[in-house]
């Protein structure tokens, strides 16, 4: 298991792309943790039926998954989008499954 941490800053109304590795994983799930809480909730995933974004997160902005990758794109960013984003990625390799956690702390500034 590997843990990779990064920070990103964006402005309200702008957009940001959060990465989940340089190669698309076999399976991934994006989670979001609001500042001041320990609750990590699923935002997007590709379990079984292709990429899917959870509709209830409109308060963060317009969320989508970048085509042919696992990157999370948030457009029309809202202040509520600030927090910790976690991508849990499983890579199916010749040596077996490899799991990597990508933690990105997003700060959203007023424009």
Biopython code that builds the backbone (N, CA, C, O; Angstrom):
import numpy as np
from Bio.PDB.StructureBuilder import StructureBuilder

atoms = [
    (1, "UNK", "N", (0.850, -1.185, 0.000)),
    (1, "UNK", "CA", (0.000, 0.000, 0.000)),
    (1, "UNK", "C", (0.887, 1.237, 0.000)),
    (1, "UNK", "O", (1.864, 1.327, 0.743)),
    (2, "UNK", "N", (0.514, 2.196, -0.864)),
    (2, "UNK", "CA", (1.275, 3.439, -0.968)),
    (2, "UNK", "C", (0.336, 4.605, -0.661)),
    (2, "UNK", "O", (-0.841, 4.571, -1.019)),
    (3, "UNK", "N", (0.866, 5.642, 0.007)),
    (3, "UNK", "CA", (0.096, 6.830, 0.358)),
    (3, "UNK", "C", (0.762, 8.046, -0.265)),
    (3, "UNK", "O", (1.945, 8.296, -0.037)),
    (4, "UNK", "N", (0.001, 8.806, -1.056)),
    (4, "UNK", "CA", (0.542, 9.992, -1.720)),
    (4, "UNK", "C", (-0.318, 11.186, -1.324)),
    (4, "UNK", "O", (-1.540, 11.162, -1.467)),
    (5, "UNK", "N", (0.344, 12.237, -0.819)),
    (5, "UNK", "CA", (-0.379, 13.426, -0.345)),
    (5, "UNK", "C", (-0.031, 14.634, -1.202)),
    (5, "UNK", "O", (1.111, 14.790, -1.635)),
    (6, "UNK", "N", (-1.031, 15.495, -1.446)),
    (6, "UNK", "CA", (-0.791, 16.729, -2.193)),
    (6, "UNK", "C", (-1.788, 17.792, -1.743)),
    (6, "UNK", "O", (-2.750, 17.507, -1.030)),
    (7, "UNK", "N", (-1.535, 19.014, -2.175)),
    (7, "UNK", "CA", (-2.409, 20.147, -1.881)),
    (7, "UNK", "C", (-2.792, 20.820, -3.185)),
    (7, "UNK", "O", (-2.021, 20.818, -4.145)),
    (8, "UNK", "N", (-3.981, 21.392, -3.217)),
    (8, "UNK", "CA", (-4.437, 22.149, -4.383)),
    (8, "UNK", "C", (-5.198, 23.370, -3.883)),
    (8, "UNK", "O", (-5.850, 23.328, -2.840)),
    (9, "UNK", "N", (-5.106, 24.446, -4.636)),
    (9, "UNK", "CA", (-5.839, 25.668, -4.319)),
    (9, "UNK", "C", (-6.571, 26.123, -5.572)),
    (9, "UNK", "O", (-6.009, 26.112, -6.667)),
    (10, "UNK", "N", (-7.823, 26.522, -5.408)),
    (10, "UNK", "CA", (-8.625, 27.012, -6.526)),
    (10, "UNK", "C", (-9.513, 28.138, -6.012)),
    (10, "UNK", "O", (-9.600, 28.366, -4.806)),
    (11, "UNK", "N", (-10.167, 28.836, -6.923)),
    (11, "UNK", "CA", (-11.016, 29.955, -6.534)),
    (11, "UNK", "C", (-12.488, 29.635, -6.769)),
    (11, "UNK", "O", (-12.837, 28.845, -7.646)),
    (12, "UNK", "N", (-13.344, 30.267, -5.961)),
    (12, "UNK", "CA", (-14.786, 30.108, -6.102)),
    (12, "UNK", "C", (-15.182, 30.458, -7.535)),
    (12, "UNK", "O", (-14.766, 31.487, -8.066)),
    (13, "UNK", "N", (-15.982, 29.603, -8.152)),
    (13, "UNK", "CA", (-16.426, 29.804, -9.523)),
    (13, "UNK", "C", (-15.483, 29.218, -10.562)),
    (13, "UNK", "O", (-15.848, 29.094, -11.731)),
    (14, "UNK", "N", (-14.275, 28.856, -10.150)),
    (14, "UNK", "CA", (-13.283, 28.291, -11.058)),
    (14, "UNK", "C", (-13.409, 26.787, -11.162)),
    (14, "UNK", "O", (-14.457, 26.216, -10.860)),
    (15, "UNK", "N", (-12.328, 26.149, -11.592)),
    (15, "UNK", "CA", (-12.332, 24.691, -11.716)),
    (15, "UNK", "C", (-11.008, 24.130, -11.226)),
    (15, "UNK", "O", (-10.001, 24.834, -11.153)),
    (16, "UNK", "N", (-11.036, 22.852, -10.892)),
    (16, "UNK", "CA", (-9.839, 22.160, -10.432)),
    (16, "UNK", "C", (-9.927, 20.708, -10.880)),
    (16, "UNK", "O", (-11.013, 20.132, -10.952)),
    (17, "UNK", "N", (-8.771, 20.124, -11.180)),
    (17, "UNK", "CA", (-8.687, 18.707, -11.525)),
    (17, "UNK", "C", (-7.813, 18.028, -10.489)),
    (17, "UNK", "O", (-6.660, 18.413, -10.296)),
    (18, "UNK", "N", (-8.357, 17.018, -9.821)),
    (18, "UNK", "CA", (-7.636, 16.277, -8.787)),
    (18, "UNK", "C", (-7.231, 14.923, -9.357)),
    (18, "UNK", "O", (-8.071, 14.177, -9.860)),
    (19, "UNK", "N", (-5.956, 14.614, -9.277)),
    (19, "UNK", "CA", (-5.435, 13.396, -9.875)),
    (19, "UNK", "C", (-5.525, 12.178, -8.981)),
    (19, "UNK", "O", (-5.575, 12.274, -7.755)),
    (20, "UNK", "N", (-5.545, 11.023, -9.640)),
    (20, "UNK", "CA", (-5.569, 9.734, -8.949)),
    (20, "UNK", "C", (-4.593, 8.807, -9.667)),
    (20, "UNK", "O", (-4.968, 7.729, -10.131)),
    (21, "UNK", "N", (-3.327, 9.246, -9.753)),
    (21, "UNK", "CA", (-2.299, 8.457, -10.419)),
    (21, "UNK", "C", (-2.091, 8.895, -11.854)),
    (21, "UNK", "O", (-2.914, 9.608, -12.429)),
    (22, "UNK", "N", (-0.979, 8.459, -12.423)),
    (22, "UNK", "CA", (-0.656, 8.824, -13.800)),
    (22, "UNK", "C", (-1.294, 7.875, -14.808)),
    (22, "UNK", "O", (-1.404, 8.200, -15.990)),
    (23, "UNK", "N", (-1.712, 6.706, -14.340)),
    (23, "UNK", "CA", (-2.393, 5.711, -15.169)),
    (23, "UNK", "C", (-3.727, 5.410, -14.499)),
    (23, "UNK", "O", (-3.791, 5.307, -13.273)),
    (24, "UNK", "N", (-4.785, 5.267, -15.276)),
    (24, "UNK", "CA", (-6.095, 4.979, -14.698)),
    (24, "UNK", "C", (-6.070, 3.634, -13.974)),
    (24, "UNK", "O", (-5.666, 2.628, -14.557)),
    (25, "UNK", "N", (-6.499, 3.605, -12.707)),
    (25, "UNK", "CA", (-6.538, 2.346, -11.969)),
    (25, "UNK", "C", (-7.657, 1.433, -12.473)),
    (25, "UNK", "O", (-8.575, 1.875, -13.164)),
    (26, "UNK", "N", (-7.564, 0.161, -12.116)),
    (26, "UNK", "CA", (-8.588, -0.808, -12.481)),
    (26, "UNK", "C", (-9.906, -0.461, -11.797)),
    (26, "UNK", "O", (-10.965, -0.466, -12.425)),
    (27, "UNK", "N", (-9.825, -0.162, -10.510)),
    (27, "UNK", "CA", (-10.989, 0.224, -9.709)),
    (27, "UNK", "C", (-10.586, 1.422, -8.861)),
    (27, "UNK", "O", (-9.471, 1.470, -8.341)),
    (28, "UNK", "N", (-11.487, 2.389, -8.719)),
    (28, "UNK", "CA", (-11.196, 3.527, -7.842)),
    (28, "UNK", "C", (-12.482, 4.058, -7.221)),
    (28, "UNK", "O", (-13.581, 3.855, -7.738)),
    (29, "UNK", "N", (-12.308, 4.739, -6.104)),
    (29, "UNK", "CA", (-13.412, 5.435, -5.451)),
    (29, "UNK", "C", (-12.877, 6.746, -4.890)),
    (29, "UNK", "O", (-11.846, 6.770, -4.217)),
    (30, "UNK", "N", (-13.583, 7.833, -5.171)),
    (30, "UNK", "CA", (-13.241, 9.148, -4.646)),
    (30, "UNK", "C", (-14.111, 9.425, -3.430)),
    (30, "UNK", "O", (-15.328, 9.248, -3.477)),
    (31, "UNK", "N", (-13.488, 9.858, -2.346)),
    (31, "UNK", "CA", (-14.217, 10.253, -1.155)),
    (31, "UNK", "C", (-13.928, 11.699, -0.808)),
    (31, "UNK", "O", (-12.913, 12.251, -1.232)),
    (32, "UNK", "N", (-14.818, 12.321, -0.037)),
    (32, "UNK", "CA", (-14.672, 13.712, 0.383)),
    (32, "UNK", "C", (-14.898, 13.805, 1.878)),
    (32, "UNK", "O", (-15.866, 13.258, 2.406)),
    (33, "UNK", "N", (-14.000, 14.502, 2.558)),
    (33, "UNK", "CA", (-14.142, 14.758, 3.988)),
    (33, "UNK", "C", (-14.192, 16.261, 4.194)),
    (33, "UNK", "O", (-13.256, 16.981, 3.848)),
    (34, "UNK", "N", (-15.291, 16.721, 4.760)),
    (34, "UNK", "CA", (-15.480, 18.146, 5.043)),
    (34, "UNK", "C", (-14.593, 18.538, 6.225)),
    (34, "UNK", "O", (-14.445, 17.758, 7.166)),
    (35, "UNK", "N", (-14.000, 19.737, 6.191)),
    (35, "UNK", "CA", (-13.159, 20.172, 7.315)),
    (35, "UNK", "C", (-13.927, 20.120, 8.639)),
    (35, "UNK", "O", (-15.098, 20.495, 8.707)),
    (36, "UNK", "N", (-13.252, 19.652, 9.679)),
    (36, "UNK", "CA", (-13.860, 19.566, 10.999)),
    (36, "UNK", "C", (-14.653, 18.301, 11.240)),
    (36, "UNK", "O", (-15.247, 18.139, 12.306)),
    (37, "UNK", "N", (-14.674, 17.386, 10.255)),
    (37, "UNK", "CA", (-15.381, 16.116, 10.426)),
    (37, "UNK", "C", (-14.431, 14.959, 10.109)),
    (37, "UNK", "O", (-13.359, 15.154, 9.535)),
    (38, "UNK", "N", (-14.841, 13.770, 10.489)),
    (38, "UNK", "CA", (-14.087, 12.557, 10.159)),
    (38, "UNK", "C", (-14.846, 11.714, 9.138)),
    (38, "UNK", "O", (-14.418, 10.609, 8.805)),
    (39, "UNK", "N", (-15.960, 12.225, 8.644)),
    (39, "UNK", "CA", (-16.848, 11.469, 7.775)),
    (39, "UNK", "C", (-16.392, 11.552, 6.318)),
    (39, "UNK", "O", (-16.522, 12.601, 5.686)),
    (40, "UNK", "N", (-15.860, 10.455, 5.786)),
    (40, "UNK", "CA", (-15.420, 10.386, 4.390)),
    (40, "UNK", "C", (-16.559, 9.761, 3.583)),
    (40, "UNK", "O", (-16.882, 8.588, 3.770)),
    (41, "UNK", "N", (-17.167, 10.545, 2.684)),
    (41, "UNK", "CA", (-18.308, 10.061, 1.913)),
    (41, "UNK", "C", (-17.937, 9.916, 0.441)),
    (41, "UNK", "O", (-17.162, 10.710, -0.092)),
    (42, "UNK", "N", (-18.489, 8.910, -0.206)),
    (42, "UNK", "CA", (-18.179, 8.633, -1.609)),
    (42, "UNK", "C", (-18.747, 9.723, -2.512)),
    (42, "UNK", "O", (-19.918, 10.086, -2.401)),
    (43, "UNK", "N", (-17.903, 10.241, -3.408)),
    (43, "UNK", "CA", (-18.293, 11.271, -4.365)),
    (43, "UNK", "C", (-18.423, 10.671, -5.765)),
    (43, "UNK", "O", (-19.344, 11.010, -6.508)),
    (44, "UNK", "N", (-17.495, 9.778, -6.121)),
    (44, "UNK", "CA", (-17.490, 9.170, -7.456)),
    (44, "UNK", "C", (-16.751, 7.838, -7.391)),
    (44, "UNK", "O", (-15.928, 7.617, -6.502)),
    (45, "UNK", "N", (-17.054, 6.949, -8.343)),
    (45, "UNK", "CA", (-16.392, 5.637, -8.367)),
    (45, "UNK", "C", (-16.567, 4.993, -9.735)),
    (45, "UNK", "O", (-17.311, 5.486, -10.583)),
    (46, "UNK", "N", (-15.873, 3.890, -9.930)),
    (46, "UNK", "CA", (-16.052, 3.100, -11.162)),
    (46, "UNK", "C", (-16.265, 1.625, -10.833)),
    (46, "UNK", "O", (-15.724, 0.755, -11.515)),
    (47, "UNK", "N", (-17.042, 1.340, -9.802)),
    (47, "UNK", "CA", (-17.308, -0.040, -9.423)),
    (47, "UNK", "C", (-18.287, -0.704, -10.375)),
    (47, "UNK", "O", (-19.490, -0.459, -10.288)),
    (48, "UNK", "N", (-17.803, -1.531, -11.273)),
    (48, "UNK", "CA", (-18.650, -2.418, -12.054)),
    (48, "UNK", "C", (-19.404, -1.850, -13.234)),
    (48, "UNK", "O", (-19.327, -2.419, -14.322)),
    (49, "UNK", "N", (-20.119, -0.770, -13.078)),
    (49, "UNK", "CA", (-20.979, -0.279, -14.152)),
    (49, "UNK", "C", (-20.420, 0.962, -14.830)),
    (49, "UNK", "O", (-21.181, 1.738, -15.408)),
    (50, "UNK", "N", (-19.130, 1.164, -14.773)),
    (50, "UNK", "CA", (-18.523, 2.344, -15.374)),
    (50, "UNK", "C", (-18.482, 3.503, -14.394)),
    (50, "UNK", "O", (-19.013, 3.399, -13.288)),
    (51, "UNK", "N", (-17.859, 4.603, -14.785)),
    (51, "UNK", "CA", (-17.709, 5.753, -13.895)),
    (51, "UNK", "C", (-19.058, 6.340, -13.489)),
    (51, "UNK", "O", (-19.963, 6.467, -14.314)),
    (52, "UNK", "N", (-19.184, 6.697, -12.214)),
    (52, "UNK", "CA", (-20.431, 7.260, -11.709)),
    (52, "UNK", "C", (-20.121, 8.334, -10.680)),
    (52, "UNK", "O", (-19.287, 8.138, -9.797)),
    (53, "UNK", "N", (-20.806, 9.481, -10.800)),
    (53, "UNK", "CA", (-20.692, 10.578, -9.844)),
    (53, "UNK", "C", (-21.967, 10.594, -9.015)),
    (53, "UNK", "O", (-23.064, 10.486, -9.561)),
    (54, "UNK", "N", (-21.830, 10.727, -7.702)),
    (54, "UNK", "CA", (-22.986, 10.786, -6.813)),
    (54, "UNK", "C", (-23.658, 12.154, -6.945)),
    (54, "UNK", "O", (-22.999, 13.180, -6.776)),
    (55, "UNK", "N", (-24.936, 12.182, -7.239)),
    (55, "UNK", "CA", (-25.662, 13.419, -7.551)),
    (55, "UNK", "C", (-25.801, 14.376, -6.368)),
    (55, "UNK", "O", (-25.970, 15.577, -6.575)),
    (56, "UNK", "N", (-25.735, 13.878, -5.144)),
    (56, "UNK", "CA", (-26.022, 14.720, -3.986)),
    (56, "UNK", "C", (-24.915, 15.713, -3.636)),
    (56, "UNK", "O", (-25.029, 16.417, -2.632)),
    (57, "UNK", "N", (-23.867, 15.789, -4.418)),
    (57, "UNK", "CA", (-22.755, 16.673, -4.081)),
    (57, "UNK", "C", (-22.723, 17.942, -4.925)),
    (57, "UNK", "O", (-21.648, 18.492, -5.166)),
    (58, "UNK", "N", (-23.872, 18.410, -5.372)),
    (58, "UNK", "CA", (-23.965, 19.637, -6.149)),
    (58, "UNK", "C", (-23.506, 20.866, -5.390)),
    (58, "UNK", "O", (-23.150, 21.873, -6.003)),
    (59, "UNK", "N", (-23.508, 20.802, -4.050)),
    (59, "UNK", "CA", (-23.071, 21.956, -3.250)),
    (59, "UNK", "C", (-21.564, 22.195, -3.368)),
    (59, "UNK", "O", (-21.079, 23.246, -2.948)),
    (60, "UNK", "N", (-20.816, 21.245, -3.930)),
    (60, "UNK", "CA", (-19.369, 21.404, -4.104)),
    (60, "UNK", "C", (-19.052, 22.104, -5.422)),
    (60, "UNK", "O", (-18.018, 22.758, -5.554)),
    (61, "UNK", "N", (-19.948, 21.963, -6.391)),
    (61, "UNK", "CA", (-19.738, 22.472, -7.746)),
    (61, "UNK", "C", (-20.233, 21.422, -8.718)),
    (61, "UNK", "O", (-20.941, 20.494, -8.326)),
    (62, "UNK", "N", (-19.869, 21.558, -9.980)),
    (62, "UNK", "CA", (-20.252, 20.567, -10.998)),
    (62, "UNK", "C", (-19.136, 19.539, -11.091)),
    (62, "UNK", "O", (-18.038, 19.839, -11.559)),
    (63, "UNK", "N", (-19.429, 18.318, -10.638)),
    (63, "UNK", "CA", (-18.417, 17.263, -10.535)),
    (63, "UNK", "C", (-18.536, 16.304, -11.712)),
    (63, "UNK", "O", (-19.633, 15.901, -12.100)),
    (64, "UNK", "N", (-17.383, 15.950, -12.272)),
    (64, "UNK", "CA", (-17.355, 14.924, -13.313)),
    (64, "UNK", "C", (-16.019, 14.190, -13.249)),
    (64, "UNK", "O", (-15.057, 14.665, -12.647)),
    (65, "UNK", "N", (-15.986, 13.039, -13.872)),
    (65, "UNK", "CA", (-14.746, 12.275, -13.978)),
    (65, "UNK", "C", (-14.163, 12.514, -15.360)),
    (65, "UNK", "O", (-14.867, 12.434, -16.367)),
    (66, "UNK", "N", (-12.876, 12.807, -15.398)),
    (66, "UNK", "CA", (-12.206, 13.074, -16.668)),
    (66, "UNK", "C", (-12.227, 11.812, -17.526)),
    (66, "UNK", "O", (-11.935, 10.717, -17.045)),
    (67, "UNK", "N", (-12.570, 11.977, -18.784)),
    (67, "UNK", "CA", (-12.683, 10.837, -19.692)),
    (67, "UNK", "C", (-11.356, 10.090, -19.811)),
    (67, "UNK", "O", (-10.292, 10.704, -19.903)),
    (68, "UNK", "N", (-11.432, 8.761, -19.807)),
    (68, "UNK", "CA", (-10.267, 7.871, -19.939)),
    (68, "UNK", "C", (-9.238, 8.042, -18.826)),
    (68, "UNK", "O", (-8.056, 7.756, -19.015)),
    (69, "UNK", "N", (-9.689, 8.508, -17.674)),
    (69, "UNK", "CA", (-8.797, 8.588, -16.514)),
    (69, "UNK", "C", (-9.659, 8.514, -15.264)),
    (69, "UNK", "O", (-10.877, 8.358, -15.350)),
    (70, "UNK", "N", (-9.034, 8.626, -14.121)),
    (70, "UNK", "CA", (-9.770, 8.608, -12.862)),
    (70, "UNK", "C", (-9.735, 9.973, -12.189)),
    (70, "UNK", "O", (-10.119, 10.101, -11.027)),
    (71, "UNK", "N", (-9.276, 10.997, -12.911)),
    (71, "UNK", "CA", (-9.182, 12.339, -12.335)),
    (71, "UNK", "C", (-10.578, 12.898, -12.060)),
    (71, "UNK", "O", (-11.499, 12.738, -12.862)),
    (72, "UNK", "N", (-10.711, 13.555, -10.912)),
    (72, "UNK", "CA", (-11.964, 14.187, -10.514)),
    (72, "UNK", "C", (-11.896, 15.659, -10.908)),
    (72, "UNK", "O", (-10.974, 16.371, -10.513)),
    (73, "UNK", "N", (-12.869, 16.108, -11.683)),
    (73, "UNK", "CA", (-12.912, 17.502, -12.138)),
    (73, "UNK", "C", (-14.093, 18.184, -11.454)),
    (73, "UNK", "O", (-15.221, 17.695, -11.505)),
    (74, "UNK", "N", (-13.816, 19.323, -10.814)),
    (74, "UNK", "CA", (-14.885, 20.107, -10.195)),
    (74, "UNK", "C", (-14.882, 21.476, -10.860)),
    (74, "UNK", "O", (-13.897, 22.211, -10.789)),
    (75, "UNK", "N", (-15.990, 21.808, -11.504)),
    (75, "UNK", "CA", (-16.146, 23.106, -12.154)),
    (75, "UNK", "C", (-17.185, 23.912, -11.387)),
    (75, "UNK", "O", (-17.945, 23.361, -10.590)),
    (76, "UNK", "N", (-17.215, 25.226, -11.631)),
    (76, "UNK", "CA", (-18.137, 26.114, -10.917)),
    (76, "UNK", "C", (-17.993, 25.888, -9.413)),
    (76, "UNK", "O", (-18.980, 25.748, -8.691)),
    (77, "UNK", "N", (-16.736, 25.856, -8.958)),
    (77, "UNK", "CA", (-16.408, 25.550, -7.565)),
    (77, "UNK", "C", (-17.168, 26.416, -6.575)),
    (77, "UNK", "O", (-17.338, 27.619, -6.774)),
    (78, "UNK", "N", (-17.612, 25.785, -5.519)),
    (78, "UNK", "CA", (-18.256, 26.474, -4.409)),
    (78, "UNK", "C", (-17.318, 26.438, -3.203)),
    (78, "UNK", "O", (-16.417, 25.602, -3.134)),
    (79, "UNK", "N", (-17.532, 27.338, -2.265)),
    (79, "UNK", "CA", (-16.709, 27.395, -1.051)),
    (79, "UNK", "C", (-16.767, 26.059, -0.302)),
    (79, "UNK", "O", (-15.780, 25.640, 0.303)),
    (80, "UNK", "N", (-17.927, 25.393, -0.344)),
    (80, "UNK", "CA", (-18.108, 24.106, 0.348)),
    (80, "UNK", "C", (-17.237, 22.987, -0.214)),
    (80, "UNK", "O", (-17.141, 21.920, 0.392)),
    (81, "UNK", "N", (-16.598, 23.217, -1.368)),
    (81, "UNK", "CA", (-15.748, 22.181, -1.971)),
    (81, "UNK", "C", (-14.421, 22.029, -1.240)),
    (81, "UNK", "O", (-13.692, 21.065, -1.474)),
    (82, "UNK", "N", (-14.103, 22.970, -0.358)),
    (82, "UNK", "CA", (-12.851, 22.871, 0.397)),
    (82, "UNK", "C", (-12.895, 21.645, 1.303)),
    (82, "UNK", "O", (-13.919, 21.367, 1.926)),
    (83, "UNK", "N", (-11.785, 20.913, 1.376)),
    (83, "UNK", "CA", (-11.708, 19.745, 2.237)),
    (83, "UNK", "C", (-10.693, 18.743, 1.718)),
    (83, "UNK", "O", (-9.871, 19.063, 0.860)),
    (84, "UNK", "N", (-10.758, 17.533, 2.243)),
    (84, "UNK", "CA", (-9.834, 16.468, 1.874)),
    (84, "UNK", "C", (-10.518, 15.502, 0.910)),
    (84, "UNK", "O", (-11.574, 14.945, 1.211)),
    (85, "UNK", "N", (-9.900, 15.316, -0.249)),
    (85, "UNK", "CA", (-10.377, 14.361, -1.247)),
    (85, "UNK", "C", (-9.440, 13.164, -1.231)),
    (85, "UNK", "O", (-8.219, 13.320, -1.258)),
    (86, "UNK", "N", (-10.016, 11.970, -1.187)),
    (86, "UNK", "CA", (-9.230, 10.745, -1.150)),
    (86, "UNK", "C", (-9.620, 9.862, -2.325)),
    (86, "UNK", "O", (-10.792, 9.535, -2.509)),
    (87, "UNK", "N", (-8.627, 9.481, -3.115)),
    (87, "UNK", "CA", (-8.864, 8.509, -4.176)),
    (87, "UNK", "C", (-8.209, 7.200, -3.741)),
    (87, "UNK", "O", (-6.993, 7.135, -3.566)),
    (88, "UNK", "N", (-9.016, 6.169, -3.570)),
    (88, "UNK", "CA", (-8.509, 4.836, -3.260)),
    (88, "UNK", "C", (-8.447, 4.086, -4.585)),
    (88, "UNK", "O", (-9.474, 3.809, -5.205)),
    (89, "UNK", "N", (-7.240, 3.764, -5.007)),
    (89, "UNK", "CA", (-7.039, 3.179, -6.334)),
    (89, "UNK", "C", (-6.467, 1.774, -6.232)),
    (89, "UNK", "O", (-5.524, 1.528, -5.479)),
    (90, "UNK", "N", (-7.046, 0.857, -6.997)),
    (90, "UNK", "CA", (-6.536, -0.506, -7.077)),
    (90, "UNK", "C", (-6.028, -0.722, -8.494)),
    (90, "UNK", "O", (-6.773, -0.580, -9.463)),
    (91, "UNK", "N", (-4.759, -1.065, -8.599)),
    (91, "UNK", "CA", (-4.130, -1.341, -9.888)),
    (91, "UNK", "C", (-3.901, -2.840, -10.001)),
    (91, "UNK", "O", (-3.233, -3.429, -9.151)),
    (92, "UNK", "N", (-4.441, -3.458, -11.029)),
    (92, "UNK", "CA", (-4.259, -4.889, -11.267)),
    (92, "UNK", "C", (-2.994, -5.062, -12.108)),
    (92, "UNK", "O", (-2.990, -4.744, -13.297)),
    (93, "UNK", "N", (-1.924, -5.564, -11.492)),
    (93, "UNK", "CA", (-0.645, -5.710, -12.188)),
    (93, "UNK", "C", (-0.289, -7.185, -12.341)),
    (93, "UNK", "O", (-0.951, -8.052, -11.771)),
    (94, "UNK", "N", (0.752, -7.465, -13.108)),
    (94, "UNK", "CA", (1.222, -8.845, -13.275)),
    (94, "UNK", "C", (1.681, -9.443, -11.955)),
    (94, "UNK", "O", (1.655, -10.661, -11.779)),
    (95, "UNK", "N", (2.104, -8.586, -11.025)),
    (95, "UNK", "CA", (2.555, -9.052, -9.706)),
    (95, "UNK", "C", (1.405, -9.130, -8.704)),
    (95, "UNK", "O", (1.623, -9.466, -7.540)),
    (96, "UNK", "N", (0.194, -8.826, -9.140)),
    (96, "UNK", "CA", (-0.967, -8.845, -8.248)),
    (96, "UNK", "C", (-1.515, -7.440, -8.039)),
    (96, "UNK", "O", (-1.056, -6.481, -8.658)),
    (97, "UNK", "N", (-2.494, -7.337, -7.165)),
    (97, "UNK", "CA", (-3.143, -6.049, -6.912)),
    (97, "UNK", "C", (-2.217, -5.122, -6.134)),
    (97, "UNK", "O", (-1.536, -5.540, -5.197)),
    (98, "UNK", "N", (-2.206, -3.855, -6.542)),
    (98, "UNK", "CA", (-1.447, -2.813, -5.842)),
    (98, "UNK", "C", (-2.439, -1.712, -5.491)),
    (98, "UNK", "O", (-3.184, -1.240, -6.350)),
    (99, "UNK", "N", (-2.445, -1.304, -4.220)),
    (99, "UNK", "CA", (-3.385, -0.289, -3.752)),
    (99, "UNK", "C", (-2.629, 0.984, -3.417)),
    (99, "UNK", "O", (-1.599, 0.955, -2.743)),
    (100, "UNK", "N", (-3.160, 2.112, -3.903)),
    (100, "UNK", "CA", (-2.572, 3.413, -3.606)),
    (100, "UNK", "C", (-3.679, 4.351, -3.151)),
    (100, "UNK", "O", (-4.759, 4.388, -3.741)),
    (101, "UNK", "N", (-3.399, 5.110, -2.094)),
    (101, "UNK", "CA", (-4.312, 6.138, -1.608)),
    (101, "UNK", "C", (-3.735, 7.494, -1.975)),
    (101, "UNK", "O", (-2.599, 7.805, -1.618)),
    (102, "UNK", "N", (-4.510, 8.297, -2.682)),
    (102, "UNK", "CA", (-4.106, 9.657, -3.047)),
    (102, "UNK", "C", (-4.938, 10.628, -2.211)),
    (102, "UNK", "O", (-6.162, 10.672, -2.341)),
    (103, "UNK", "N", (-4.280, 11.399, -1.363)),
    (103, "UNK", "CA", (-4.949, 12.387, -0.516)),
    (103, "UNK", "C", (-4.656, 13.773, -1.069)),
    (103, "UNK", "O", (-3.492, 14.152, -1.201)),
    (104, "UNK", "N", (-5.693, 14.533, -1.392)),
    (104, "UNK", "CA", (-5.509, 15.902, -1.874)),
    (104, "UNK", "C", (-6.330, 16.842, -1.006)),
    (104, "UNK", "O", (-7.554, 16.731, -0.933)),
    (105, "UNK", "N", (-5.637, 17.775, -0.347)),
    (105, "UNK", "CA", (-6.332, 18.794, 0.431)),
    (105, "UNK", "C", (-6.614, 19.966, -0.506)),
    (105, "UNK", "O", (-5.693, 20.554, -1.075)),
    (106, "UNK", "N", (-7.892, 20.297, -0.660)),
    (106, "UNK", "CA", (-8.298, 21.392, -1.541)),
    (106, "UNK", "C", (-8.702, 22.607, -0.719)),
    (106, "UNK", "O", (-9.587, 22.529, 0.134)),
    (107, "UNK", "N", (-8.045, 23.730, -0.985)),
    (107, "UNK", "CA", (-8.431, 25.014, -0.407)),
    (107, "UNK", "C", (-9.138, 25.812, -1.495)),
    (107, "UNK", "O", (-8.665, 25.877, -2.630)),
    (108, "UNK", "N", (-10.266, 26.415, -1.151)),
    (108, "UNK", "CA", (-11.028, 27.221, -2.107)),
    (108, "UNK", "C", (-11.042, 28.660, -1.606)),
    (108, "UNK", "O", (-11.539, 28.949, -0.518)),
    (109, "UNK", "N", (-10.489, 29.552, -2.419)),
    (109, "UNK", "CA", (-10.380, 30.963, -2.050)),
    (109, "UNK", "C", (-11.445, 31.781, -2.766)),
    (109, "UNK", "O", (-11.902, 31.413, -3.848)),
    (110, "UNK", "N", (-11.835, 32.897, -2.147)),
    (110, "UNK", "CA", (-12.749, 33.828, -2.815)),
    (110, "UNK", "C", (-12.034, 34.457, -3.999)),
    (110, "UNK", "O", (-10.824, 34.683, -3.950)),
    (111, "UNK", "N", (-12.777, 34.741, -5.062)),
    (111, "UNK", "CA", (-12.129, 35.338, -6.234)),
    (111, "UNK", "C", (-12.148, 36.852, -6.186)),
    (111, "UNK", "O", (-11.642, 37.504, -7.100)),
]
sb = StructureBuilder()
sb.init_structure("model")
sb.init_model(0)
sb.init_chain("A")
sb.init_seg("    ")
for serial, (resi, resn, name, xyz) in enumerate(atoms, 1):
    if name == "N":
        sb.init_residue(resn, " ", resi, " ")
    sb.init_atom(name, np.array(xyz, "f"), 0.0, 1.0, " ", f" {name:<3s}", serial, name[0])
structure = sb.get_structure()
